[in-house]
Amino acid sequence: MSGHSKWSTIKRKKAAVDAKRGKIYTKLIREIAVAARAGGGDPETNPRLRTAVDNARAQNMPSDNIEKAIKRGTGELEGVSYTEVTYEGYGPGGVALFIECLTDNENRTVASVRHILGKHGGNLGKDGSVAWMFDPKGQILVDAGSHDEEAVFLAAIDAGAEDVVAEEGYFRVTTPLTAFQAVQDALHEAGVELEEAELTMIPKSLVAVEGSTAERVLRLVDALEEEDDVQKVAANFDIPEEILARAS
């Protein structure tokens, strides 16, 4: 099991804690608004919006908040307009970072990302400097305590999933982009409740980092994800289990 894959479930646990104090809601609301603006306000005809709404509900976001975010996205309510931007860079030990953001001020965001990277021993790279090290994929997390592994596996694979892995109390389903929505639909039809679903960047290969370098990498990723404008961070690290366990 790679450190990077296990990190996805650790982040899910940390996000659940964040949600209790409302912190993660900001990022979820931005994603809902941008999805609604891009593809319309009906989740049934807008797959990206449907995924965003499902994720918000999984975090127990009130329906009123979801509806307001959709209406801001479609222009029915006044609100800030967000732009999708990505940044690429490196962390300690040569770890590659692909950082996805939603922002209403690109100058502020790039300055914040550059500052965080510099503070934690990383640096901002040029566009294209690390993107080639990752593949865009769909990733779905299912609570392993609530669902049968065989049922999840069969429904996901039959719908086009590439892999289903059990780790840290979850089943992690990986899909090609073209099958992402179909796999979600198949799992829903099979009565499987999704904890989280997202389009993300999966590293093609991993960089092994240990000791203090590994701890610095995790602090850097944490600091980036604490930034309001940052939605997701993909990194190609492989970190020892004991260090990851302390991070959870």
N, C-alpha and C positions, 0 to 999 in steps of 0.2 A: 504493500500500500504506500503510495507516495505521500510525502508530507503535504504537497499542494492539495491533493484530493481530500485529505482529512481536514485541511483548513476550511474547506467549504462548509463542513458540518459544525466546526467550532464557531465560525462566523454566524451561522444560523442561531446557535445558542446565545451568542453575545447579542445578536439582534433582538432576540426575545426579551432579554433583560433591558435593552435600550427602549423597546416599545413600551415597557411599563412606565417609563418616565416621559413618554411622548417624543423621544428624540428621533426615532426612525420615521415618524409620521411625515416629517418635512420632506424626506427623500421620496417617500411613497406618493405624497400629494403632487410633487413635481412630475414624477413619471406618469401619473394618471392624467394630469393636465396636458403634458406634451403628447401623450398617446391620443388623447381626445382631439387635440388640435390637428394632429397628422392624419387621423383616419376616421374622425367623426365620433359622436358621443354615445353610440350604441355598441355595447360590448359584444352583442351577438354577431355584428358584422365587422367588428374591429378587433382582430386577434390580440394585438398588442395591448389594447385597452382592457380586454377581458383578462389577460394575464396580470396586468397591473392591479385591477380590481380584486382578483382572486388573492393576490399577495397581500393586499391591504386588509381584506377580510380575515386572512390567516393570522394577521397581527392584531385582530380585534379592533380595527379602526371603525369608528361609528359611521353608519350609513350616510348620515348628514354630511360628514366631512368628505366622503367619497363623491356624493352628488355635487357638492359645491366645487370640488376639484374638476369634475367633468365639465360643469358649466363654465368654469373659468377657461378651460381649454377650448371649448367651442365658441366662446365669446358671449355667452348668455349672461355671465357676470363679469365685472371688471376684475382684472388681476394682472400680475406680472407675466410677461412673456419670456419663456426660457429657450435657450439655444443649446443644442447638443454639441459638445466639443470633446476631443480626446487628446491626451498627452502621453508621450512615451519617454521613458527614462530608465535609469539604472539605480539600484540600491547597493548596499554593502555586499561584497563578495561577487559582484558582477551579476546579481539577480536582475532580470529584465522586468519592467513594470509597464503595464498598459492601463491607463487611467481614464475612465469615462466620467464625464461631468455633464450636469445640466446647470446653466448659469444665466443670469440676467445681466452680467457684466464680465466679459471675457478678460479684460485687463486685470480685474481684481482676482479672478480665478487663477490665471496663469501665474500671477505674482504669489498667490498663496501656495500653489502646488510647488513652485520653484523654491520657496522658502522652506517648506516642509522637507523636501528632498535634501536641500543643503544642510539643514539642521540635523538630519539623521544619516549623513554620510552618503547621500545619493546625488544624482544630477539629472537635469532635464536633457533629453536628447532631441534630435530632429525628427520630424514626421517620417515614419517608415523605418526608423532605426531599430525598433524591436517588434513591430507588428508582424513581421514575417515569421517570428518565433512562435506565434500563436495561431490556432484555428478557431473560427467562430462556431460555437456549438450551442445547443439547448441543454439546460441542466434542470432537473426536477428533483426535489427532495420529498420523500414520503416517510412518515413516522413508522418505523419498523415495529413498534410495540402495538400498533393498531391494525396492521395489515399483514396478510400472509405473503411471504416472499415469492412463492411460486405464482400466486395470482398476479402480483405486481409484475413479475418477470414476463409472464406469458402475455399479459395485456400490452405491456410496453414494447416488447420485441415484435409481436405481431403487427404493431402499428408503425414499426420502423425505427425503434430505438437501437442504438449501437451497443449499449452496455447497461447492466444493472448491477450495482455493487452495494453490499451491506457494510456499513461502517458507522461507528459511534451512535447507534440507536436510530439510524436512518437508512433507507434505501436511496442511493443516488443514481438517478437515471440520466444517461447522456444520450443526446439525439443529434442527428444532423439538422441544420437549420430548416431544411425542407420538410422534416417530419415533426418538428417541435409542437405545432398545434395539434396534429393528428394524434400524437402520443398523449398529450393532455386530455384530448377528447376521449380516447380509449380508456384511460385510467378513470376518468369521471364516470363513464358508462359502466365500468367494472365496479363502481362503488368505492373507489380509492380516493381518499381525501388528500389533496396536495398541500404540503407544508410551505413550499416555495417553488416557483418556476421562473427561470430567467434565461435570456440569451446572454452568453458570456464568452470570454476568450479562454481557451484551454491551451496550455503550453504543449508544444510538440516534443520537447525534451526538458529535463530538469537540471538545475544547478544545485549540487550538494553544498550546503552551508552548515556549519556546526558551531558550538560554543558561543562565545560572545558575538560573533558575526551573525549567527542565527537569531540571537535575541535582538540585535540591532535591526535586522530585517523585519521582524515581527513588530517592533516598536514603530518602524517607518510605515508599514502597511496600516497599523492601527491609527497612526496620526493622519494619514491620508483619508482613511474612512471616517474619521471624526469630522473632517472638513465638510460643511453643509453642501457645498457645490459638487462634491465628489459622490457619484452614484455607485460605482463599482471599481475595484482594483483587481487586475489579474497579474499574477507573478509566477515566475517559473522556478520557484524554490523547492528543494527537497530538504526538509528539516527533521532531525531526530524526534522520535515519538515523545521522549521525556520532556523536551523543550516545548513541543506543541501542547502537551498535557498541562503544563504550567500556564500556558497562555489561555486555556479554557477556564 
